[in-house]
Amino acid sequence: MGWLEDAAKALPVAKAYDDLASPALQEIGQAARSTVKAARFLLAPIDYLAARHDRWINYLKRVNDKVLEENMIPAHPQLSGKVIDGLKYLDEGELLAELFVNLLARAIDKDRVSEAHPAFASIISQLSPDEAVVIFYLNQKERLYLQYAPYNAAKNTFGAGVLRKNEFPTDKLIFPQNFEMYCEHLNSLNLAGIWQHGNQEIVRQGGQQVGVNITSYTKLTSFGKLFAKACLPDDISSFEAS
């Protein structure tokens, strides 16, 4: 059986022969082995993939194109299973699908498998397309985020911060008005956030304090940089808001 025997080695022993006999595995295996070398390293528990046969073959081709044949190793099922599950709900042309494909490519590349953290698959499943775009541009450089907060001397309180300058290219987002919400969510995932830089600058008028300037930067965390390295494509222009 060739390819099917190789795929069976990735399955629990007790299930190997049952899965080899599965019509879904045989159907996908027949198409995959003639076109995609990566298939044997990724397709273990795949009975449910048959209904999306063509789409999965295209995903495998994309993974295959990213990894040299001599570098291919078996993917850890803890990661590949989550990626395959996440791809079920995405169209091929979506940016999040590309993140999953890149992560799969890392998982079977002996030179880059160390980049494929098991948590990344779950993280991608929690991202919106816009949040992936935010990560892409923050991976290029951190972005200035300047606010002004008015001061009420009578009450000795500061009002809500008013945005004065945001260097992030929000025109690249589908919903630019949600930028701050995206940053809060990315912060909850330990990927990125908006953090104050230095002390607040007192603003005075007529010798009296009227407010403060707050200089912050939107940037990736160290973990976010690792995520970007493993999952992001080099170019996302085809995925951005038009």
N, CA, C and O of each residue as an XYZ file, in Angstrom:
968
protein
N       0.810     -1.213      0.000
C       0.000      0.000      0.000
C       0.848      1.271      0.000
O       0.321      2.353     -0.256
N       2.135      1.167      0.278
C       3.007      2.322      0.167
C       2.647      3.445      1.112
O       2.874      3.364      2.319
N       2.078      4.503      0.539
C       1.763      5.699      1.321
C       0.826      5.394      2.476
O       1.000      5.935      3.568
N      -0.172      4.530      2.256
C      -1.132      4.221      3.310
C      -0.465      3.520      4.485
O      -0.842      3.732      5.637
N       0.527      2.686      4.190
C       1.247      2.019      5.272
C       2.028      3.031      6.091
O       2.098      2.924      7.316
N       2.617      4.018      5.416
C       3.340      5.060      6.135
C       2.399      5.863      7.013
O       2.729      6.178      8.156
N       1.224      6.198      6.484
C       0.250      6.951      7.271
C      -0.202      6.160      8.475
O      -0.433      6.723      9.544
N      -0.328      4.852      8.307
C      -0.803      4.006      9.404
C       0.162      4.013     10.580
O      -0.260      3.845     11.724
N       1.450      4.204     10.318
C       2.434      4.209     11.391
C       2.207      5.352     12.372
O       2.641      5.288     13.522
N       1.516      6.413     11.904
C       1.239      7.549     12.775
C       0.024      7.323     13.649
O      -0.257      8.134     14.531
N      -0.711      6.231     13.425
C      -1.926      5.942     14.173
C      -1.631      5.004     15.331
O      -0.638      4.277     15.314
N      -2.513      5.023     16.356
C      -2.376      4.021     17.412
C      -2.417      2.624     16.822
O      -3.170      2.378     15.879
N      -1.616      1.695     17.359
C      -1.504      0.353     16.785
C      -2.848     -0.340     16.690
O      -3.137     -1.007     15.697
N      -3.664     -0.189     17.707
C      -4.941     -0.902     17.736
C      -5.879     -0.457     16.633
O      -6.800     -1.184     16.261
N      -5.644      0.749     16.104
C      -6.547      1.277     15.083
C      -5.968      1.200     13.687
O      -6.670      1.499     12.722
N      -4.730      0.815     13.547
C      -4.044      0.945     12.266
C      -4.788      0.268     11.135
O      -5.020      0.886     10.096
N      -5.171     -0.993     11.313
C      -5.798     -1.712     10.216
C      -7.197     -1.196      9.921
O      -7.622     -1.179      8.765
N      -7.918     -0.775     10.957
C      -9.233     -0.184     10.722
C      -9.111      1.076      9.884
O      -9.893      1.288      8.957
N      -8.120      1.924     10.209
C      -7.973      3.172      9.477
C      -7.464      2.941      8.064
O      -7.838      3.675      7.149
N      -6.629      1.946      7.870
C      -6.181      1.632      6.520
C      -7.355      1.243      5.633
O      -7.359      1.529      4.435
N      -8.346      0.592      6.223
C      -9.504      0.149      5.454
C     -10.536      1.247      5.266
O     -11.496      1.070      4.517
N     -10.351      2.391      5.942
C     -11.327      3.471      5.853
C     -11.430      3.998      4.429
O     -10.404      4.323      3.830
N     -12.620      4.095      3.871
C     -12.781      4.656      2.521
C     -12.246      6.075      2.422
O     -11.669      6.455      1.403
N     -12.439      6.867      3.491
C     -11.966      8.249      3.453
C     -10.456      8.302      3.338
O      -9.919      9.069      2.538
N      -9.760      7.487      4.136
C      -8.301      7.471      4.092
C      -7.800      6.998      2.743
O      -6.852      7.566      2.202
N      -8.429      5.958      2.187
C      -7.999      5.447      0.891
C      -8.239      6.468     -0.212
O      -7.416      6.624     -1.114
N      -9.371      7.162     -0.134
C      -9.692      8.144     -1.176
C      -8.699      9.294     -1.177
O      -8.159      9.661     -2.220
N      -8.464      9.862      0.006
C      -7.530     10.976      0.092
C      -6.106     10.505     -0.173
O      -5.329     11.198     -0.830
N      -5.769      9.336      0.333
C      -4.424      8.820      0.118
C      -4.109      8.618     -1.338
O      -2.999      8.927     -1.774
N      -5.064      8.102     -2.118
C      -4.841      7.861     -3.537
C      -4.526      9.154     -4.269
O      -3.617      9.201     -5.097
N      -5.289     10.217     -3.958
C      -5.051     11.494     -4.631
C      -3.780     12.153     -4.117
O      -3.020     12.742     -4.886
N      -3.556     12.049     -2.804
C      -2.443     12.769     -2.208
C      -1.097     12.182     -2.580
O      -0.148     12.927     -2.827
N      -0.994     10.853     -2.627
C       0.333     10.264     -2.816
C       0.898     10.542     -4.194
O       2.113     10.488     -4.383
N       0.045     10.837     -5.158
C       0.525     11.107     -6.501
C       0.881     12.574     -6.707
O       1.497     12.929     -7.712
N       0.494     13.431     -5.755
C       0.704     14.862     -5.953
C       1.410     15.544     -4.800
O       2.034     16.587     -4.998
N       1.332     14.984     -3.592
C       1.800     15.720     -2.431
C       2.659     14.844     -1.528
O       2.156     13.919     -0.890
N       3.944     15.134     -1.476
C       4.849     14.343     -0.649
C       4.568     14.543      0.837
O       4.819     13.648      1.643
N       4.045     15.723      1.203
C       3.820     16.027      2.618
C       2.697     15.220      3.226
O       2.587     15.150      4.450
N       1.861     14.611      2.411
C       0.636     13.987      2.911
C       0.908     12.947      3.978
O       0.197     12.890      4.981
N       1.919     12.128      3.780
C       2.152     11.013      4.707
C       2.474     11.502      6.110
O       2.285     10.772      7.083
N       2.966     12.749      6.222
C       3.351     13.266      7.525
C       2.213     13.976      8.237
O       2.327     14.285      9.424
N       1.116     14.240      7.537
C       0.048     15.042      8.112
C      -1.265     14.307      8.270
O      -2.052     14.638      9.157
N      -1.521     13.317      7.433
C      -2.840     12.697      7.413
C      -2.851     11.430      8.257
O      -2.550     10.340      7.770
N      -3.193     11.586      9.499
C      -3.370     10.417     10.358
C      -4.849     10.238     10.667
O      -5.489      9.407     10.023
N      -5.436     10.975     11.625
C      -6.868     10.811     11.902
C      -7.698     11.660     10.959
O      -8.088     12.769     11.324
N      -7.984     11.172      9.745
C      -8.578     12.036      8.720
C      -9.873     11.503      8.147
O     -10.244     11.894      7.041
N     -10.568     10.643      8.834
C     -11.792     10.087      8.262
C     -12.780     11.169      7.842
O     -13.486     11.021      6.844
N     -12.826     12.253      8.604
C     -13.827     13.275      8.346
C     -13.445     14.238      7.224
O     -14.212     15.152      6.921
N     -12.296     14.059      6.610
C     -11.840     15.000      5.590
C     -12.399     14.722      4.199
O     -12.320     15.593      3.332
N     -12.945     13.569      3.964
C     -13.308     13.184      2.601
C     -14.285     14.150      1.955
O     -14.206     14.403      0.753
N     -15.199     14.691      2.739
C     -16.204     15.590      2.174
C     -15.578     16.865      1.632
O     -16.182     17.554      0.810
N     -14.398     17.175      2.079
C     -13.714     18.389      1.615
C     -12.432     18.003      0.879
O     -11.405     18.668      1.010
N     -12.503     16.956      0.129
C     -11.341     16.323     -0.494
C     -10.463     17.319     -1.250
O      -9.271     17.432     -0.965
N     -11.038     18.039     -2.207
C     -10.238     18.925     -3.051
C      -9.581     20.030     -2.235
O      -8.419     20.371     -2.460
N     -10.323     20.583     -1.294
C      -9.780     21.667     -0.481
C      -8.594     21.184      0.348
O      -7.598     21.895      0.477
N      -8.693     19.991      0.905
C      -7.596     19.474      1.714
C      -6.374     19.138      0.866
O      -5.241     19.329      1.307
N      -6.596     18.646     -0.330
C      -5.470     18.382     -1.219
C      -4.749     19.687     -1.546
O      -3.520     19.715     -1.608
N      -5.503     20.768     -1.755
C      -4.885     22.063     -2.022
C      -4.084     22.550     -0.819
O      -2.992     23.096     -0.976
N      -4.622     22.354      0.375
C      -3.869     22.723      1.572
C      -2.553     21.947      1.639
O      -1.504     22.515      1.943
N      -2.617     20.657      1.354
C      -1.416     19.829      1.404
C      -0.386     20.264      0.375
O       0.815     20.245      0.646
N      -0.848     20.655     -0.797
C       0.071     21.149     -1.818
C       0.783     22.404     -1.327
O       1.983     22.570     -1.541
N       0.033     23.285     -0.667
C       0.634     24.520     -0.162
C       1.673     24.222      0.916
O       2.740     24.834      0.946
N       1.355     23.284      1.795
C       2.332     22.881      2.808
C       3.558     22.273      2.143
O       4.692     22.589      2.501
N       3.322     21.407      1.181
C       4.404     20.718      0.481
C       5.372     21.695     -0.179
O       6.583     21.475     -0.177
N       4.833     22.770     -0.743
C       5.662     23.747     -1.450
C       6.567     24.537     -0.513
O       7.521     25.170     -0.965
N       6.282     24.508      0.776
C       7.038     25.303      1.732
C       8.174     24.524      2.408
O       8.972     25.104      3.144
N       8.247     23.201      2.156
C       9.224     22.373      2.866
C       9.994     21.504      1.872
O       9.398     20.849      1.017
N      11.310     21.505      1.992
C      12.117     20.614      1.173
C      11.817     19.164      1.538
O      11.645     18.832      2.711
N      11.755     18.306      0.526
C      11.399     16.910      0.771
C      12.345     16.248      1.767
O      11.908     15.479      2.623
N      13.637     16.543      1.658
C      14.600     15.890      2.548
C      14.495     16.390      3.994
O      15.070     15.790      4.902
N      13.759     17.489      4.206
C      13.593     18.026      5.557
C      12.329     17.538      6.248
O      12.124     17.833      7.426
N      11.476     16.798      5.544
C      10.167     16.437      6.093
C      10.273     15.381      7.188
O      10.950     14.363      7.045
N       9.577     15.665      8.286
C       9.485     14.745      9.414
C       8.018     14.639      9.820
O       7.223     15.503      9.452
N       7.638     13.600     10.569
C       6.237     13.484     11.004
C       5.837     14.627     11.936
O       6.590     14.997     12.836
N       4.659     15.176     11.714
C       4.140     16.229     12.589
C       3.614     15.622     13.879
O       3.059     14.524     13.880
N       3.793     16.344     14.975
C       3.248     15.875     16.247
C       1.725     16.006     16.206
O       1.212     17.075     15.874
N       0.992     14.937     16.538
C      -0.473     14.985     16.444
C      -1.112     16.033     17.341
O      -2.216     16.492     17.050
N      -0.446     16.425     18.427
C      -0.982     17.465     19.294
C      -1.150     18.771     18.531
O      -2.069     19.543     18.802
N      -0.263     19.013     17.582
C      -0.339     20.226     16.779
C      -1.133     20.007     15.499
O      -2.045     20.776     15.199
N      -0.799     18.973     14.746
C      -1.444     18.767     13.446
C      -2.941     18.538     13.586
O      -3.716     18.986     12.741
N      -3.361     17.842     14.646
C      -4.786     17.610     14.836
C      -5.550     18.898     15.045
O      -6.642     19.072     14.504
N      -4.975     19.816     15.839
C      -5.630     21.100     16.086
C      -5.662     21.954     14.825
O      -6.646     22.649     14.570
N      -4.600     21.906     14.041
C      -4.559     22.680     12.802
C      -5.609     22.181     11.820
O      -6.347     22.975     11.237
N      -5.675     20.877     11.638
C      -6.656     20.301     10.721
C      -8.071     20.654     11.160
O      -8.926     20.954     10.328
N      -8.318     20.617     12.467
C      -9.637     20.977     12.973
C      -9.941     22.446     12.702
O     -11.064     22.785     12.328
N      -8.950     23.327     12.888
C      -9.161     24.747     12.643
C      -9.415     25.069     11.187
O     -10.207     25.961     10.879
N      -8.761     24.363     10.291
C      -8.928     24.612      8.857
C     -10.312     24.231      8.356
O     -10.735     24.711      7.304
N     -11.017     23.390      9.076
C     -12.351     22.973      8.640
C     -13.282     24.156      8.463
O     -14.196     24.110      7.639
N     -13.061     25.217      9.228
C     -14.010     26.325      9.271
C     -13.552     27.528      8.452
O     -14.151     28.599      8.546
N     -12.513     27.370      7.660
C     -11.961     28.488      6.904
C     -11.971     28.200      5.414
O     -11.889     27.047      4.989
N     -12.073     29.276      4.615
C     -11.917     29.162      3.174
C     -10.433     29.210      2.831
O      -9.628     29.756      3.586
N     -10.081     28.638      1.693
C      -8.672     28.546      1.306
C      -7.994     29.903      1.189
O      -6.805     30.029      1.481
N      -8.742     30.920      0.762
C      -8.137     32.221      0.510
C      -8.039     33.128      1.717
O      -7.631     34.281      1.579
N      -8.396     32.650      2.889
C      -8.367     33.489      4.085
C      -6.966     33.545      4.690
O      -6.198     32.586      4.622
N      -6.658     34.701      5.284
C      -5.356     34.876      5.925
C      -5.154     33.882      7.065
O      -4.055     33.357      7.241
N      -6.198     33.623      7.834
C      -6.052     32.682      8.945
C      -5.734     31.278      8.448
O      -5.003     30.538      9.107
N      -6.275     30.907      7.292
C      -5.930     29.606      6.707
C      -4.446     29.561      6.357
O      -3.792     28.535      6.540
N      -3.919     30.673      5.855
C      -2.494     30.729      5.528
C      -1.639     30.581      6.785
O      -0.579     29.956      6.744
N      -2.093     31.152      7.901
C      -1.363     30.980      9.158
C      -1.320     29.510      9.562
O      -0.281     29.009      9.990
N      -2.446     28.828      9.424
C      -2.484     27.399      9.742
C      -1.555     26.605      8.820
O      -0.825     25.726      9.278
N      -1.583     26.915      7.529
C      -0.739     26.213      6.560
C       0.738     26.410      6.902
O       1.516     25.457      6.868
N       1.123     27.639      7.229
C       2.510     27.897      7.594
C       2.907     27.133      8.853
O       4.023     26.621      8.950
N       1.991     27.060      9.814
C       2.289     26.323     11.041
C       2.472     24.836     10.755
O       3.357     24.197     11.324
N       1.637     24.286      9.875
C       1.815     22.888      9.477
C       3.169     22.673      8.805
O       3.841     21.670      9.043
N       3.555     23.625      7.968
C       4.844     23.508      7.289
C       5.994     23.492      8.295
O       6.951     22.733      8.137
N       5.899     24.330      9.331
C       6.939     24.318     10.367
C       6.956     22.968     11.087
O       8.019     22.454     11.437
N       5.774     22.406     11.300
C       5.662     21.182     12.092
C       6.296     19.978     11.414
O       6.662     19.016     12.089
N       6.436     20.012     10.081
C       7.038     18.870      9.382
C       8.416     19.194      8.810
O       8.977     18.402      8.052
N       8.962     20.358      9.171
C      10.275     20.772      8.687
C      11.296     20.599      9.813
O      11.227     21.295     10.826
N      12.231     19.682      9.640
C      13.185     19.388     10.713
C      14.039     20.598     11.078
O      14.546     20.684     12.196
N      14.202     21.541     10.134
C      15.010     22.723     10.401
C      14.236     23.809     11.145
O      14.840     24.709     11.729
N      12.896     23.730     11.129
C      12.095     24.796     11.737
C      11.033     24.270     12.702
O      10.199     25.038     13.183
N      11.057     22.990     12.984
C      10.024     22.420     13.851
C      10.052     23.042     15.244
O       9.030     23.054     15.930
N      11.191     23.552     15.669
C      11.275     24.179     16.991
C      10.417     25.431     17.086
O      10.093     25.877     18.186
N      10.043     26.007     15.933
C       9.196     27.198     15.926
C       7.720     26.865     16.115
O       6.922     27.749     16.425
N       7.353     25.607     15.934
C       5.938     25.213     15.921
C       5.449     24.904     17.333
O       5.305     23.738     17.702
N       5.198     25.931     18.109
C       4.706     25.749     19.479
C       3.287     25.180     19.437
O       2.460     25.659     18.661
N       2.990     24.169     20.255
C       1.657     23.553     20.220
C       0.519     24.528     20.486
O      -0.601     24.307     20.026
N       0.789     25.611     21.225
C      -0.267     26.578     21.541
C      -0.674     27.417     20.341
O      -1.761     27.994     20.332
N       0.181     27.495     19.329
C      -0.093     28.397     18.212
C      -1.370     28.029     17.462
O      -2.091     28.916     17.007
N      -1.659     26.749     17.327
C      -2.869     26.345     16.604
C      -4.116     26.850     17.312
O      -5.037     27.352     16.667
N      -4.152     26.721     18.626
C      -5.298     27.214     19.393
C      -5.399     28.729     19.317
O      -6.500     29.281     19.286
N      -4.260     29.401     19.285
C      -4.263     30.860     19.197
C      -4.838     31.320     17.867
O      -5.661     32.235     17.838
N      -4.423     30.705     16.770
C      -4.952     31.088     15.458
C      -6.466     30.957     15.438
O      -7.155     31.797     14.860
N      -6.985     29.915     16.062
C      -8.430     29.688     16.086
C      -9.176     30.792     16.823
O     -10.380     30.957     16.631
N      -8.476     31.551     17.663
C      -9.110     32.623     18.433
C      -8.952     33.994     17.786
O      -9.511     34.974     18.279
N      -8.205     34.077     16.696
C      -7.940     35.364     16.062
C      -9.002     35.718     15.037
O      -9.592     34.846     14.399
N      -9.235     37.026     14.892
C      -9.996     37.529     13.753
C      -9.008     37.836     12.633
O      -7.815     37.986     12.898
N      -9.475     37.933     11.381
C      -8.560     38.297     10.296
C      -7.847     39.619     10.556
O      -6.655     39.741     10.276
N      -8.563     40.613     11.090
C      -7.938     41.897     11.393
C      -6.821     41.752     12.420
O      -5.791     42.417     12.308
N      -7.009     40.905     13.404
C      -5.976     40.730     14.425
C      -4.716     40.105     13.844
O      -3.608     40.408     14.285
N      -4.882     39.241     12.863
C      -3.709     38.698     12.175
C      -2.973     39.798     11.417
O      -1.744     39.796     11.349
N      -3.730     40.740     10.846
C      -3.120     41.879     10.155
C      -2.368     42.758     11.151
O      -1.267     43.224     10.858
N      -2.950     42.986     12.314
C      -2.272     43.766     13.351
C      -0.931     43.123     13.707
O       0.084     43.813     13.806
N      -0.928     41.822     13.896
C       0.317     41.120     14.228
C       1.342     41.291     13.114
O       2.525     41.502     13.380
N       0.888     41.199     11.870
C       1.808     41.327     10.735
C       2.527     42.676     10.762
O       3.750     42.727     10.626
N       1.780     43.765     10.937
C       2.406     45.089     10.885
C       3.199     45.404     12.150
O       4.182     46.142     12.085
N       2.801     44.872     13.278
C       3.607     45.066     14.479
C       4.891     44.259     14.413
O       5.879     44.613     15.056
N       4.889     43.189     13.651
C       6.114     42.411     13.474
C       7.148     43.185     12.662
O       8.345     42.914     12.758
N       6.691     44.140     11.867
C       7.621     44.991     11.116
C       8.300     45.995     12.040
O       9.513     46.198     11.974
N       7.493     46.624     12.908
C       8.025     47.570     13.888
C       6.923     47.961     14.868
O       5.737     47.841     14.560
N       7.323     48.432     16.050
C       6.347     48.935     17.016
C       5.798     50.270     16.527
O       6.452     50.965     15.749
N       4.590     50.634     16.983
C       3.894     51.809     16.455
C       3.537     52.776     17.587
O       2.995     52.370     18.615
N       3.849     54.061     17.383
C       3.542     55.102     18.360
C       2.037     55.231     18.561
O       1.260     55.192     17.607
N       1.641     55.388     19.830
C       0.233     55.562     20.180
C       0.190     56.667     21.236
O       0.492     56.424     22.404
N      -0.187     57.884     20.822
C      -0.113     59.068     21.680
C      -1.509     59.516     22.107
O      -2.395     59.699     21.272
N      -1.693     59.691     23.417
C      -2.968     60.137     23.965
C      -2.783     61.401     24.808
O      -1.695     61.689     25.307
N      -3.886     62.143     24.948
C      -3.939     63.293     25.849
C      -5.076     63.071     26.835
O      -6.200     62.770     26.434
N      -4.787     63.218     28.118
C      -5.810     63.079     29.154
C      -5.995     64.422     29.853
O      -5.052     64.922     30.466
N      -7.191     65.024     29.778
C      -7.428     66.321     30.424
C      -7.454     66.196     31.950
O      -7.840     65.167     32.504
N      -7.029     67.278     32.611
C      -6.985     67.287     34.074
C      -8.007     68.270     34.613
O      -8.045     69.425     34.190
N      -8.842     67.814     35.554
C      -9.829     68.660     36.218
C      -9.279     69.033     37.584
O      -9.294     68.225     38.513
N      -8.781     70.290     37.701
C      -8.133     70.714     38.942
C      -9.114     70.752     40.105
O      -8.749     70.432     41.236
N     -10.357     71.140     39.835
C     -11.347     71.246     40.908
C     -11.621     69.888     41.545
O     -11.792     69.789     42.760
N     -11.661     68.857     40.731
C     -11.937     67.506     41.241
C     -10.667     66.682     41.433
O     -10.699     65.581     41.982
N      -9.542     67.243     40.966
C      -8.254     66.551     41.041
C      -8.328     65.165     40.394
O      -7.855     64.169     40.940
N      -8.939     65.147     39.216
C      -9.093     63.888     38.476
C      -8.707     64.100     37.015
O      -8.724     65.220     36.504
N      -8.363     63.004     36.364
C      -8.071     63.025     34.935
C      -9.237     62.411     34.169
O      -9.852     61.442     34.615
N      -9.524     62.985     33.026
C     -10.549     62.434     32.160
C      -9.993     61.310     31.303
O      -8.805     60.992     31.351
N     -10.876     60.722     30.524
C     -10.464     59.629     29.635
C      -9.470     60.129     28.600
O      -9.556     61.263     28.128
N      -8.534     59.272     28.259
C      -7.537     59.641     27.268
C      -8.144     59.860     25.894
O      -9.029     59.120     25.465
N      -7.657     60.885     25.212
C      -8.098     61.201     23.853
C      -6.948     60.887     22.901
O      -5.830     61.365     23.093
N      -7.217     60.099     21.896
C      -6.160     59.704     20.965
C      -5.724     60.897     20.128
O      -6.539     61.552     19.478
N      -4.428     61.167     20.155
C      -3.861     62.254     19.366
C      -3.125     61.738     18.132
O      -3.118     62.388     17.087
N      -2.515     60.580     18.259
C      -1.765     60.043     17.120
C      -1.638     58.534     17.259
O      -1.304     58.019     18.326
N      -1.911     57.837     16.164
C      -1.738     56.387     16.110
C      -1.009     56.057     14.818
O      -1.561     56.227     13.731
N       0.216     55.592     14.930
C       1.024     55.313     13.746
C       0.715     53.966     13.110
O       1.268     53.643     12.059
N      -0.156     53.174     13.723
C      -0.525     51.912     13.086
C      -1.395     52.198     11.867
O      -2.292     53.037     11.944
N      -1.151     51.515     10.730
C      -1.937     51.743      9.507
C      -3.324     51.096      9.600
O      -3.559     50.029      9.032
N      -4.227     51.747     10.313
C      -5.555     51.169     10.526
C      -6.363     51.051      9.234
O      -7.369     50.343      9.197
N      -5.932     51.740      8.177
C      -6.623     51.606      6.890
C      -6.455     50.202      6.305
O      -7.157     49.834      5.362
N      -5.539     49.427      6.853
C      -5.343     48.049      6.400
C      -6.364     47.080      7.020
O      -6.428     45.912      6.637
N      -7.150     47.568      7.968
C      -8.087     46.719      8.690
C      -9.481     46.783      8.083
O      -9.873     47.799      7.509
N     -10.219     45.696      8.214
C     -11.609     45.672      7.763
C     -12.457     46.559      8.660
O     -13.335     47.280      8.186
N     -12.188     46.502      9.960
C     -12.915     47.314     10.930
C     -11.911     48.141     11.738
O     -11.576     47.773     12.864
N     -11.424     49.260     11.173
C     -10.395     50.050     11.857
C     -10.850     50.604     13.201
O     -10.028     50.855     14.082
N     -12.155     50.793     13.360
C     -12.665     51.328     14.626
C     -12.474     50.354     15.784
O     -12.618     50.732     16.946
N     -12.151     49.108     15.471
C     -11.970     48.096     16.513
C     -10.511     47.901     16.914
O     -10.183     46.934     17.603
N      -9.639     48.806     16.493
C      -8.205     48.609     16.720
C      -7.874     48.388     18.196
O      -7.148     47.455     18.538
N      -8.405     49.245     19.070
C      -8.096     49.107     20.494
C      -8.624     47.786     21.054
O      -7.973     47.158     21.889
N      -9.804     47.368     20.595
C     -10.347     46.092     21.044
C      -9.449     44.940     20.597
O      -9.205     44.003     21.358
N      -8.960     45.015     19.359
C      -8.047     43.982     18.879
C      -6.810     43.908     19.765
O      -6.347     42.822     20.113
N      -6.280     45.078     20.127
C      -5.069     45.098     20.950
C      -5.331     44.506     22.332
O      -4.477     43.810     22.881
N      -6.502     44.778     22.893
C      -6.842     44.194     24.192
C      -6.919     42.669     24.097
O      -6.439     41.958     24.981
N      -7.525     42.180     23.020
C      -7.631     40.733     22.861
C      -6.256     40.104     22.636
O      -5.947     39.061     23.212
N      -5.439     40.735     21.805
C      -4.088     40.218     21.575
C      -3.273     40.222     22.865
O      -2.438     39.345     23.083
N      -3.521     41.212     23.712
C      -2.834     41.253     25.003
C      -3.269     40.083     25.879
O      -2.451     39.506     26.595
N      -4.560     39.728     25.826
C      -5.045     38.595     26.616
C      -4.435     37.279     26.145
O      -4.359     36.317     26.910
N      -4.002     37.236     24.886
C      -3.349     36.050     24.333
C      -1.826     36.110     24.471
O      -1.114     35.214     24.015
N      -1.338     37.180     25.108
C       0.104     37.385     25.299
C       0.845     37.515     23.974
O       1.980     37.058     23.840
N       0.191     38.144     22.991
C       0.811     38.339     21.683
C       1.251     39.778     21.455
O       2.324     40.010     20.899
N       0.447     40.743     21.870
C       0.735     42.148     21.595
C      -0.078     43.014     22.551
O      -0.927     42.515     23.290
N       0.193     44.314     22.527
C      -0.566     45.232     23.370
C      -0.084     46.654     23.198
O       0.845     46.925     22.437
N      -0.733     47.564     23.920
C      -0.353     48.975     23.935
C       0.213     49.269     25.318
O      -0.490     49.140     26.321
N       1.485     49.666     25.373
C       2.139     49.895     26.654
C       2.751     51.291     26.712
O       3.352     51.771     25.751
N       2.580     51.923     27.869
C       3.112     53.266     28.074
C       4.634     53.243     28.047
O       5.276     52.317     28.544
N       5.189     54.291     27.452
C       6.641     54.438     27.357
C       7.062     55.670     28.153
O       6.695     56.794     27.808
N       7.822     55.458     29.204
C       8.276     56.576     30.015
C       7.156     57.178     30.853
O       6.074     56.605     30.983
N       7.443     58.352     31.419
C       6.476     59.033     32.275
C       5.527     59.899     31.457
O       5.827     60.290     30.329
N       4.387     60.185     32.048
C       3.447     61.096     31.407
C       4.020     62.514     31.414
O       4.715     62.914     32.348
N       3.716     63.259     30.360
C       4.226     64.630     30.211
C       3.134     65.624     30.615
O       2.052     65.639     30.028
N       3.421     66.434     31.599
C       2.444     67.420     32.070
C       2.247     68.502     31.015
O       3.215     69.008     30.445
N       0.999     68.850     30.760
C       0.645     69.923     29.830
C       0.090     71.086     30.648
O      -0.839     70.906     31.436
N       0.658     72.281     30.462
C       0.243     73.453     31.238
C      -0.257     74.556     30.313
O       0.189     74.702     29.175
N      -1.190     75.314     30.843
C      -1.671     76.529     30.192
C      -1.801     77.610     31.259
O      -2.458     77.408     32.280
N      -1.166     78.766     31.017
C      -1.213     79.838     32.008
C      -0.631     79.432     33.340
O      -1.057     79.912     34.391
N       0.334     78.552     33.293
C       0.991     78.115     34.515
C       0.262     77.028     35.270
O       0.760     76.551     36.290
N      -0.926     76.615     34.792
C      -1.715     75.586     35.461
C      -1.737     74.298     34.636
O      -1.793     74.325     33.406
N      -1.693     73.183     35.342
C      -1.784     71.907     34.632
C      -3.188     71.714     34.087
O      -4.175     71.868     34.806
N      -3.265     71.374     32.806
C      -4.566     71.135     32.170
C      -4.704     69.696     31.678
O      -5.777     69.278     31.245
N      -3.617     68.951     31.750
C      -3.682     67.567     31.290
C      -2.306     66.940     31.218
O      -1.318     67.505     31.687
N      -2.263     65.762     30.621
C      -0.991     65.070     30.421
C      -0.982     64.420     29.040
O      -2.011     63.963     28.544
N       0.179     64.390     28.445
C       0.391     63.595     27.234
C       0.915     62.219     27.652
O       1.818     62.111     28.481
N       0.342     61.186     27.071
C       0.721     59.811     27.402
C       1.282     59.157     26.153
O       0.556     58.908     25.190
N       2.568     58.883     26.174
C       3.223     58.243     25.034
C       3.273     56.736     25.250
O       3.832     56.254     26.236
N       2.685     56.009     24.322
C       2.686     54.550     24.381
C       3.129     53.992     23.042
O       3.227     54.719     22.053
N       3.393     52.704     23.021
C       3.719     52.013     21.770
C       2.910     50.724     21.692
O       2.772     49.992     22.672
N       2.387     50.471     20.513
C       1.750     49.190     20.231
C       2.834     48.263     19.699
O       3.508     48.589     18.722
N       3.005     47.112     20.336
C       4.097     46.229     19.930
C       3.799     44.785     20.304
O       2.902     44.496     21.095
N       4.579     43.890     19.712
C       4.466     42.468     20.007
C       5.221     42.128     21.287
O       6.209     42.775     21.635
N       4.742     41.114     21.970
C       5.511     40.519     23.057
C       6.576     39.598     22.459
O       6.588     39.355     21.253
N       7.452     39.099     23.296
C       8.434     38.119     22.817
C       7.733     36.887     22.261
O       8.141     36.341     21.235
N       6.674     36.450     22.943
C       5.900     35.301     22.472
C       5.209     35.627     21.153
O       5.110     34.774     20.271
N       4.729     36.867     21.023
C       4.097     37.289     19.776
C       5.061     37.276     18.605
O       4.675     36.953     17.481
N       6.318     37.626     18.862
C       7.319     37.590     17.799
C       7.588     36.156     17.349
O       7.779     35.901     16.160
N       7.603     35.231     18.289
C       7.778     33.820     17.932
C       6.586     33.322     17.117
O       6.752     32.572     16.154
N       5.382     33.745     17.511
C       4.178     33.377     16.768
C       4.248     33.907     15.338
O       3.949     33.189     14.384
N       4.644     35.170     15.202
C       4.749     35.776     13.877
C       5.771     35.041     13.017
O       5.531     34.805     11.832
N       6.893     34.684     13.597
C       7.943     33.982     12.853
C       7.460     32.639     12.336
O       7.793     32.240     11.220
N       6.678     31.944     13.143
C       6.228     30.605     12.773
C       5.054     30.616     11.808
O       4.953     29.737     10.953
N       4.170     31.591     11.930
C       2.874     31.499     11.258
C       2.624     32.513     10.153
O       1.871     32.221      9.224
N       3.219     33.672     10.219
C       2.873     34.722      9.265
C       3.554     34.526      7.915
O       4.704     34.091      7.857
N       2.847     34.845      6.825
C       3.496     34.864      5.511
C       4.351     36.116      5.369
O       4.248     37.043      6.173
N       5.188     36.137      4.348
C       6.041     37.304      4.120
C       5.255     38.488      3.580
O       5.667     39.636      3.745
N       4.135     38.217      2.940
C       3.324     39.278      2.339
C       1.850     38.961      2.564
O       1.422     37.819      2.397
N       1.072     39.983      2.946
C      -0.363     39.759      3.181
C      -1.227     40.683      2.332
O      -2.420     40.830      2.597
N      -0.640     41.305      1.319
C      -1.382     42.295      0.535
C      -2.654     41.722     -0.074
O      -3.644     42.439     -0.217
N      -2.644     40.458     -0.430
C      -3.829     39.856     -1.047
C      -4.933     39.570     -0.034
O      -6.054     39.240     -0.420
N      -4.629     39.695      1.258
C      -5.621     39.409      2.296
C      -6.179     40.671      2.939
O      -7.133     40.591      3.713
N      -5.602     41.844      2.635
C      -5.959     43.065      3.339
C      -7.271     43.648      2.842
O      -7.753     43.320      1.758
N      -7.843     44.535      3.680
C      -9.069     45.236      3.301
C      -8.791     46.124      2.103
O      -7.768     46.807      2.051
N      -9.700     46.112      1.143
C      -9.503     46.928     -0.065
C     -10.090     48.309      0.125
O     -10.022     49.139     -0.782
